[in-house]
Amino acid sequence: MLTEYEEAHLCPKCDEPGALVNKRRSRSPNAMPGTMVELLECKNDRCPDYTPPTRVGVGTIIPGDRFRWSIQVNADGTIPPKGSGATGPKAFESVPGSSRVAQQARDRLAYLAAADEHGGESREATEIARDIGW
């Protein structure tokens, strides 16, 4: 039977123990004091997410890529359940004007893309400029 801490150190892809790469204090303003974030790496060469080193040409070697994941360790040693931070109610409200501002930005980007692709005086760019009130 594994402890909660040992279970969190198992690779989510292959269930082999991971190696600690980095350990730092949590920078989240909502985290309790003393909360740490550990970065782990799977060292299993048979892990489905392991990419072995590749030789390109005569002497160039592209290093392999190993799966990495992070876990949060609270000051009391507990580990919150996976995904528990994103399931609660949000601590902020949507700004009422933000959707209008976002739509204006999308409209301007559409105009700039059309102007760039078809020239500034193209029919498409002119129609977009007229629609957004330019």
N, C-alpha and C positions, 0 to 999 in steps of 0.2 A: 504494500500500500504506500503510495507516494504522498508526500505532504503537498499542500497547496503551492508552496514555493517551488518544489521539485517538478510538479506538474506543469507549472508555467514556463519552466526552463526546457520543456520538450518542444522540439520543432513541430509547428502546426502542420507541416507537410508530410513528415516521415516518422514522427514520434520518437526520434532519437534525442538524447540530451544535447543542448546547445552550449557553446562556449561564450563566456562573458567577454564582450568587446569593450564596452564602455559603461560607466556608471556615473550619473550626475544628478544633481538636485532638480526637482521638477520646477519649471518656470511658470506653471499655470497659476494664475491668481486665485483660483478656487481650490488648489491643493492644500492639504494640511501641512503645517511646518514639519520638516523632516522627511517628506515624501521624496523618494528616489525613482528615477527612471533608468532601467537597465536595458542596454542594447545587446542582444544575443545573436550569435551566428551559428548556423548548422555546419558541422564539420564532416557530416556523413557524405561520402562520395557517391552513394547510391540514392541520395535524396532526389526526388523528381524535379526540384528547382535548382539543382546544381548544374552549372555549365562548366565543363572542364576547360583547361587552357587550350588554346588553339595556335598552331604554328601557321603564320602567313608568310609566304615567300620563303627565302632562304634562312633568315635569322630572326625575323620579328615574331615574338610570341605575345599573344593577347592573353592576359591573365584570366584565370577562371573566375566565376561569379558564384557566390554562395548566398543562400537565403538568409535574410536578417529580419528580426522582429524585436519589438520593444515590450517591456512589461513595466507596470507601475507597482512599486513596493511602498506601502504606507509606512509611516513611522512606527506603528505597532507591529509591523511584519506581515500584515494581511495584504492580499492581492485582490483588487476589485475584479468582479466578473468581467469577462470580455464583452466590450460594447456597452457597459453600464453607464459610461459617461455621456453617451449620445441619446439615451432613451428618455431622459427626464425633460420637464418643461424648460424652455429657453429663458435665459435671464434678461433678454432684451426684446424690445418690440420693434416691429418694422416701422421705418420712417415713412409717413404717408406720401411724401413727394418723391420717394426714391424710385418708384416704378416709372414716373414721368421722366425723371432725369436719365434713368437707364434707357428708356425708349428713345430719348433724344440722342443719346450717345450711339445707340445702334443705328439710328437713321443717318447720323453723320458718317459713321463708318461705312454704311452701304453706299452713300454718295461718294465718299473718297475712293472706295473700291471700284465703283463704276467709272468714276472720272479717271482713275489710274489705268483701268483695263481698256476703256474705250475712248479715252481722250476727254478732256474737261467739258467739251461742248457736245458730247454724244447725246442722243435722244434719251437714253436711260438715265444718265446723270442729270440732265435738265429736268426730267419728270420727278426724280427723287428730290432735287433741290426745290421744285415748286411745291411738292407734297409736304415738305418739312418747313416751308415758309422762308426759304433763303432768298 
